[in-house]
């Protein structure tokens, strides 16, 4: 892979330096979060610049916390297959030059009838009886942060024993300031964990990069840097960003998070409902049985009805959501709904019905309370 992917990490004098407190060769483990979205590769490439310049590239790992069938899946259109989010995260890692053995994928599981099986977020929501919201985001804490920390725990223990001191980790996120007011306020660099085992610095090296710059960079890398690596599109962006798979026009979803994210914009939700009607109906079932709307601003039932009206976004593609993984999710959700909710509903603040927030991409926006949030 060409080292020309190194992208000029160090800012000009007029720009704020996000590395003020980070010494690249003093970082023991670089953790590059990749969701399959557009922002992770940009931030990861910048972090790789720093590690390579310091001669510690072998300390770099990439990780993807999979949400299973709630992520955007792969689709095949016109005989061309477009990868889903988990596969894209692995592809992005390879394109950036990280060896396959240093890319990690994690997914939450639980023991059921004597075997480990996937434990999907929608099943948890059905069991709990309410939906995530800004102050309570298990999709971020339990399905991402905790799993990512756990994935590196054995490595941290081994390194601590070897080094005789806490292990320094750089948790690299693809958060950018122009995505939301919350992200604009969130510092590009901060220390989130400091104990006897590990010191974790949260670092968003692409914090000041604009959305258009990310799109331009993705398209430039696709055409100029990785054609020799792949016969398709080099560094492909998630098909959900386009009006239809393969369009390359960035006129689809504005964010690549859960297909149906409670923090997504109104247009993104309507588009997702039309693209994944079976998943939307499963969300509506949870909503109907538990008697709690999908988010404080609207219900899934309303979104389904509005998506059917003239003038709703053209989906470009409709996913059947057929297969054993989705069937297992549906069965688990239906089984959970036959039992009483495990937790009482909490009170969420209400906002005008059409003012759906658009502050999530990979569920790392909102309150800056976690150390290993994932970008999209």
C-alpha positions in Angstrom: 0.0 0.0 0.0 1.4 3.4 -1.0 2.6 5.5 1.9 1.2 8.5 0.0 -1.9 7.9 2.0 -0.1 9.9 4.7 -2.1 13.0 4.7 -0.3 15.9 6.3 -1.3 15.3 9.9 0.5 18.3 11.3 -1.5 21.6 11.0 -0.5 25.0 9.9 0.2 27.7 12.4 -3.3 29.1 12.0 -4.9 25.8 13.0 -5.4 24.4 16.5 -3.1 21.5 17.2 -5.0 18.4 18.4 -1.8 16.7 19.4 -0.7 19.2 22.0 -0.6 16.5 24.8 0.1 13.5 22.6 3.6 12.2 22.0 3.3 9.5 19.3 6.2 7.3 20.3 5.0 7.2 23.9 1.7 5.6 22.9 1.8 1.9 23.4 -1.4 0.9 21.6 -3.3 2.9 18.9 -6.9 1.9 18.7 -8.4 3.1 15.4 -12.2 2.9 15.5 -13.8 2.1 12.1 -17.6 1.9 11.7 -17.6 1.5 7.9 -18.6 5.1 7.5 -16.7 7.9 5.9 -15.1 9.6 8.9 -13.2 6.7 10.4 -10.8 6.2 7.6 -9.9 9.9 7.5 -9.2 10.0 11.2 -7.4 6.7 11.0 -5.1 7.8 8.2 -4.1 10.9 10.2 -3.3 8.8 13.2 -1.3 6.4 11.1 0.7 9.4 9.8 1.7 10.1 13.4 2.5 6.4 14.2 4.5 6.0 11.0 6.5 9.2 11.5 7.4 8.0 15.0 8.4 4.6 13.8 5.7 2.8 15.8 3.3 1.6 13.1 3.3 -1.9 14.6 1.4 -0.6 17.6 -1.6 0.3 15.5 -4.8 -1.7 15.6 -8.2 -1.2 14.0 -11.5 -2.3 15.5 -15.2 -2.4 14.5 -18.0 -2.9 17.1 -20.6 -4.7 15.0 -24.3 -4.1 15.6 -25.2 -7.1 13.5 -28.4 -6.8 11.4 -29.1 -3.3 12.7 -26.1 -2.0 10.6 -26.4 -1.3 6.9 -26.0 -4.7 5.3 -24.4 -5.7 2.0 -26.6 -5.4 -1.2 -26.3 -6.7 -4.7 -27.7 -4.5 -7.5 -27.2 -5.3 -11.2 -24.9 -8.1 -10.4 -22.6 -5.9 -8.3 -22.2 -6.5 -4.6 -21.8 -3.5 -2.3 -20.4 -4.4 1.1 -22.1 -3.8 4.4 -20.7 -1.8 7.3 -18.7 -4.6 9.0 -17.1 -5.8 5.8 -16.3 -2.2 4.8 -14.6 -1.6 8.2 -12.2 -4.5 7.4 -11.7 -3.3 3.9 -10.8 0.2 5.1 -8.3 -1.2 7.5 -6.6 -3.2 4.8 -6.5 -0.2 2.4 -4.9 1.9 5.1 -2.2 -0.6 5.4 -3.0 -2.3 8.7 -2.3 -6.0 8.6 -5.4 -8.3 8.7 -4.3 -9.8 12.0 -4.4 -6.4 13.6 -8.1 -5.7 12.6 -10.5 -6.7 15.3 -14.3 -7.1 15.1 -16.4 -7.4 18.2 -20.1 -8.1 18.7 -22.0 -8.6 21.9 -23.2 -12.1 22.7 -24.9 -13.9 25.6 -25.4 -17.5 26.7 -28.8 -18.9 25.7 -29.7 -22.6 26.3 -26.0 -23.5 26.8 -24.5 -21.7 23.8 -23.2 -18.3 23.0 -25.4 -16.4 20.6 -25.5 -12.8 19.3 -27.3 -10.4 21.6 -28.6 -7.6 19.4 -29.6 -4.1 20.6 -33.2 -4.4 19.4 -33.7 -7.5 21.5 -32.4 -5.6 24.5 -34.7 -2.7 23.8 -37.7 -5.1 23.5 -36.7 -6.7 26.9 -36.2 -3.3 28.6 -39.3 -1.7 27.2 -37.8 1.6 26.1 -35.6 3.2 23.5 -32.1 4.7 23.8 -31.9 8.5 24.0 -29.3 11.1 24.6 -28.8 10.6 28.3 -29.1 6.8 28.1 -27.3 5.3 25.2 -26.7 1.5 25.7 -26.0 1.3 22.0 -22.8 3.3 22.7 -21.8 2.1 26.2 -22.7 -1.6 26.2 -22.6 -2.5 22.5 -19.5 -0.4 21.7 -17.3 1.1 24.4 -17.4 -1.9 26.8 -16.7 -4.4 24.0 -13.8 -2.3 22.6 -12.2 -1.9 26.1 -12.7 -5.7 26.7 -11.1 -6.6 23.4 -7.8 -4.9 24.5 -7.9 -5.9 28.2 -5.6 -9.0 27.8 -3.2 -7.0 25.7 -3.1 -4.2 28.2 -2.4 -6.7 31.0 0.4 -8.3 29.1 1.9 -4.9 28.1 1.7 -3.6 31.7 3.5 -6.6 33.0 6.2 -6.1 30.4 6.5 -2.3 30.8 6.0 -2.1 34.6 3.7 0.9 34.2 0.2 1.7 33.0 -0.3 1.2 29.3 -0.8 4.3 27.2 -3.6 4.0 24.6 -4.7 6.4 21.9 -8.4 5.8 21.2 -8.8 7.4 17.8 -12.3 8.5 16.8 -13.7 9.9 13.6 -15.7 12.7 15.3 -15.8 16.0 13.4 -16.9 19.5 14.7 -19.2 20.3 11.8 -21.4 17.3 12.4 -23.3 18.7 15.4 -23.1 21.3 18.1 -22.2 18.6 20.6 -19.3 17.4 18.6 -18.1 21.0 18.0 -17.9 21.4 21.8 -16.2 18.1 22.3 -12.4 18.5 22.5 -10.2 16.9 19.8 -8.0 15.5 22.6 -8.7 14.5 26.1 -7.8 11.9 28.7 -10.7 9.7 29.5 -9.1 7.0 31.7 -6.1 7.2 34.0 -5.6 4.3 36.4 -3.0 1.8 37.4 -3.7 -0.4 34.3 -4.1 2.0 31.5 -4.1 5.6 30.4 -6.5 6.3 27.6 -6.3 9.4 25.5 -9.3 10.0 23.3 -8.1 11.6 20.0 -10.2 12.9 17.1 -7.6 14.0 14.6 -10.1 14.9 11.9 -12.1 17.1 14.3 -11.6 20.2 12.2 -12.0 18.5 8.8 -15.3 19.5 7.0 -17.8 17.0 5.6 -17.0 18.1 2.1 -13.2 17.6 2.7 -13.9 14.1 3.9 -16.0 13.3 0.8 -13.4 14.8 -1.5 -10.6 12.9 0.2 -12.6 9.6 0.0 -13.2 10.1 -3.7 -9.6 11.2 -4.4 -8.2 8.2 -2.6 -10.6 5.9 -4.4 -9.5 7.1 -7.8 -5.8 7.7 -7.2 -4.4 5.5 -4.5 -6.0 2.1 -4.4 -7.0 1.1 -7.9 -4.2 -1.5 -8.0 -5.5 -3.0 -4.7 -9.0 -3.6 -5.9 -10.9 -4.0 -9.2 -13.9 -2.1 -7.8 -13.7 1.2 -6.1 -10.5 1.2 -4.0 -11.6 2.8 -0.8 -15.4 2.5 -1.2 -17.8 4.5 0.9 -20.9 2.9 2.4 -23.5 2.5 -0.3 -26.1 4.0 2.1 -24.6 7.5 1.5 -25.7 7.4 -2.1 -29.1 7.8 -3.8 -28.7 4.2 -4.9 -25.8 1.7 -4.6 -23.0 2.7 -7.0 -24.3 6.2 -7.7 -21.3 7.8 -5.9 -23.3 11.0 -5.5 -23.5 11.3 -1.7 -27.3 12.0 -1.9 -28.5 9.1 0.3 -28.2 9.0 4.1 -26.2 11.8 5.6 -24.9 9.5 8.4 -23.8 5.8 8.5 -24.9 4.7 11.9 -27.6 2.1 12.8 -30.0 1.9 9.9 -32.8 3.2 12.2 -31.1 5.4 14.8 -33.2 7.3 17.3 -30.9 10.3 16.9 -31.0 10.4 13.1 -32.5 13.2 11.0 -36.0 13.1 9.7 -34.9 12.5 6.1 -32.5 9.8 7.1 -35.2 8.0 9.0 -37.7 8.2 6.2 -35.1 6.9 3.8 -34.1 4.0 6.0 -37.8 3.0 6.6 -38.2 2.8 2.8 -34.9 0.9 2.3 -35.5 -1.6 5.1 -39.2 -2.0 5.5 -39.0 -5.3 7.3 -36.7 -3.9 10.0 -38.9 -0.8 10.3 -41.9 -3.1 10.9 -40.0 -4.9 13.6 -39.2 -1.6 15.3 -42.9 -0.7 15.1 -43.8 -4.0 16.7 -41.6 -3.2 19.7 -43.1 0.3 19.9 -46.6 -1.0 19.7 -46.2 -3.8 22.3 -44.3 -1.7 24.8 -46.4 1.5 24.2 -43.4 3.8 24.0 -42.6 5.8 20.8 -39.4 5.3 18.9 -38.1 8.7 20.0 -39.7 11.7 21.8 -40.4 13.4 18.5 -42.1 10.8 16.5 -43.2 7.2 16.4 -42.0 4.4 14.1 -45.6 3.9 13.0 -45.8 7.6 12.0 -42.5 7.3 10.1 -43.8 4.3 8.2 -46.9 6.2 7.3 -45.0 9.3 6.2 -42.6 7.2 4.1 -45.5 6.0 2.1 -46.7 9.5 1.1 -45.8 11.1 -2.2 -42.7 13.2 -1.9 -40.9 10.9 0.5 -37.3 10.2 -0.3 -36.7 7.6 -3.1 -35.0 4.7 -1.5 -33.0 3.7 -4.6 -32.9 0.1 -3.3 -35.2 -1.9 -1.1 -33.6 -4.6 1.1 -35.6 -7.8 1.7 -33.7 -8.5 5.0 -34.0 -12.3 4.4 -31.7 -14.8 6.0 -30.9 -16.6 9.2 -29.3 -13.6 11.0 -32.4 -11.4 10.6 -34.7 -14.3 11.3 -32.8 -14.9 14.6 -33.2 -11.2 15.5 -36.9 -11.3 14.7 -37.4 -14.5 16.8 -35.5 -13.0 19.7 -37.4 -9.8 19.7 -40.8 -11.5 19.5 -39.8 -13.8 22.4 -38.8 -10.8 24.5 -42.1 -9.0 23.8 -44.0 -12.0 25.3 -42.5 -11.1 28.7 -43.0 -8.1 30.9 -40.6 -5.2 30.4 -37.6 -5.4 32.7 -37.2 -1.8 33.5 -39.6 1.1 33.9 -39.8 3.8 31.3 -37.6 6.8 32.0 -38.8 10.3 31.2 -37.3 11.8 28.0 -37.6 15.5 27.1 -40.0 16.3 24.3 -39.3 18.5 21.3 -41.4 19.6 18.3 -42.4 16.7 16.1 -40.5 17.8 13.1 -37.4 18.8 14.9 -35.7 15.3 14.9 -32.1 15.7 16.0 -29.4 14.8 13.6 -26.4 14.5 15.9 -25.5 10.8 15.6 -23.1 9.1 13.2 -22.1 5.8 14.6 -23.7 6.8 17.9 -20.7 8.8 19.1 -22.5 12.1 19.3 -24.5 13.5 22.1 -23.2 13.7 25.6 -19.4 13.2 25.6 -19.4 10.5 28.3 -17.6 7.5 26.8 -14.0 6.7 26.0 -14.3 4.5 23.0 -17.2 5.9 21.0 -17.2 4.8 17.4 -17.5 7.2 14.4 -19.1 6.7 11.2 
